[in-house]
Every structure is written in C-alpha cells, then in structure tokens.
C-alpha cells in the first residue's frame, strides 16, 4: 500500500517519499517492475465481467445476483470474492427510493374477499394473477401503467399505459393478458379495491373469462405484495433514475424494461435465480 501511494505522488522525489514512509527506494522500483501474478490477472478479467453485467442489469443487482449470473455464464468464482471486487472498484447497486402509493377513491361497491395468503405462490402457470396500477412522472405529466402478473413465474402477462388512470386502462391490460395466455376457469385474479377493478365493466370481463375475483383488504397493500415488488423493481431500476421528456419516451423505456429485461433476463431469487421466461421453459421440460 505504501508503494502504491508513492506511485500516485507526482512532483515529489521518490527517495524523499520513501524516506518519509521508511521504505527503501530499491523496493519501490522492484514493486513497479514486478509483473502481476495469475490471481491478479484473473481478478482483472473477473472485474471486467462484473462491470459488463452491472451495466446490462441496469445497475440493479447486488452481490448475490451478480454472483448467480456469473455462475450461469460458467464462472467458478466465490460470492465473497465478487463482493470484495465490487467494493474495491466502487461498483454499487442503485439505491431504492421510498415507495409512495396513492389512495384509491372511496368505493361503495362491495369488495371481493381476499383469497391470497402469505407466502404468495401459485401451484402452476396462470392459476393466480395479480393486477395493479402505478404512475410514472414525465415532464409532460403523469403516465399511468396497469399491469397483470402471473404469480407462478412472476412474468408480466399483460400491461397497458395511458395519460389517465381510468377504468379502460385496467381493462386493456387484462385484455392483453387474456390474449396472450389462456387461464382455466376458476383461476384467481387479485387486485386492490380501486375504482378501476370494482367497476361493473371490469367485473364482467373477469366473469366472462371465468376468473374468480380476489381483493386486498383496505389499507393493507401487502396483500398484493407480489405486484408491489414488481413496481418497486421497475421504479428502482428504471424510473427513479430517468427524467422522461414526455410520455412517449416513458412508454418506450417501460416497454423495453418489461419485455426485454424483466420477463426475459432479470434473475428472481424466488425463482431460484432464473428469469420468468427461463423458469417457464424449465417447468415445461420437467412436466
């Protein structure tokens, strides 16, 4: 460490610096001419792999997810080594911001019972869907995102965006989900008690598709924790670090995040560090 410090002090005589640190100038020059060992060369190669993954994963992965991603690419390094290299090279995960949730308007329509319990899991694909709406700030105004998520694989199976949080927004997301997937009659659809989900139009759409409605208890957003987790990831990994000039820019970025990154690449600890798409492919093979 002393020799490394001497190497950074330009404009001062090496002998003077070595005398102040009580080290020999010959030792310093020997240190400078020494070739890096195999371990140092391997660390240089590994840190480059970590940097590349850090960029590809939107600076969202911590040590464990980076380590799991490296293992899936054939690396045999240890988790503690990855942590040490990240710390030495100041590679930091983007920090979460506090998640604020808007209040839904008061509803006179009786809510459906809460049919989900912790731990939130599904026995198979398209057996339990969860849905919700969040908002995205842009310089043009708010953009609202409605999403439908399959609890089994954590995949976003339907989504829609609009400049208004109206009932049609939720219906469009559900229409997309029903067009892409074909849940069997009796599958559960869980949401909060917002106006979009308690409307007659939405409830009729659920009934026509054979879906059974389930709703979170008032004031308990953790009843829909799986969807809240997705929105938290979306905001941490994209929205909080962007300044969208207009709604179209936000739409493009969110589309790319959901379809290219979240569904196909992002590793989920609840899925054994697999992406939703990889988890579904594995389930098809084993079944």
C-alpha positions, 0 to 999 in steps of 0.5 A: 500500500505504501508503494502504491501511494508513492506511485500516485505522488507526482512532483515529489522525489521518490527517495524523499517519499520513501524516506518519509514512509521508511521504505527503501527506494530499491523496493519501490522500483522492484514493486513497479517492475514486478509483473502481476501474478495469475490471481491478479490477472484473473481478478482483472478479467473477473472485474471486467465481467462484473462491470459488463453485467452491472451495466446490462442489469441496469445497475440493479443487482447486488452481490448475490445476483451478480454472483448467480449470473456469473455462475450461469455464464460458467464462472467458478468464482466465490460470492465473497470474492465478487463482493470484495471486487465490487467494493474495491472498484466502487461498483454499487447497486442503485439505491431504492427510493421510498415507495409512495402509493396513492389512495384509491377513491372511496368505493361503495361497491362491495369488495371481493374477499381476499383469497391470497395468503402469505407466502404468495405462490401459485401451484402452476402457470396462470392459476393466480394473477395479480393486477395493479396500477402505478404512475410514472412522472414525465415532464409532460405529466403523469403516465399511468401503467396497469399491469397483470402478473402471473404469480407462478413465474412472476412474468408480466402477462399483460400491461397497458399505459395511458395519460389517465388512470381510468377504468379502460386502462385496467381493462386493456391490460387484462385484455392483453393478458387474456390474449396472450395466455389462456387461464382455466376457469376458476383461476384467481385474479387479485387486485386492490379495491380501486375504482378501476377493478370494482367497476361493473365493466371490469367485473364482467370481463373477469366473469366472462373469462371465468376468473374468480375475483380476489381483493386486498383488504383496505389499507393493507397493500401487502396483500398484493405484495407480489405486484408491489415488488414488481413496481418497486423493481421497475421504479428502482431500476428504471424510473427513479433514475430517468427524467422522461421528456414526455410520455412517449419516451416513458412508454418506450423505456417501460416497454423495453424494461418489461419485455426485454429485461424483466420477463426475459433476463432479470434473475428472481431469487424466488425463482431460484435465480432464473428469469420468468421466461427461463423458469417457464421453459424449465417447468415445461421440460420437467412436466 
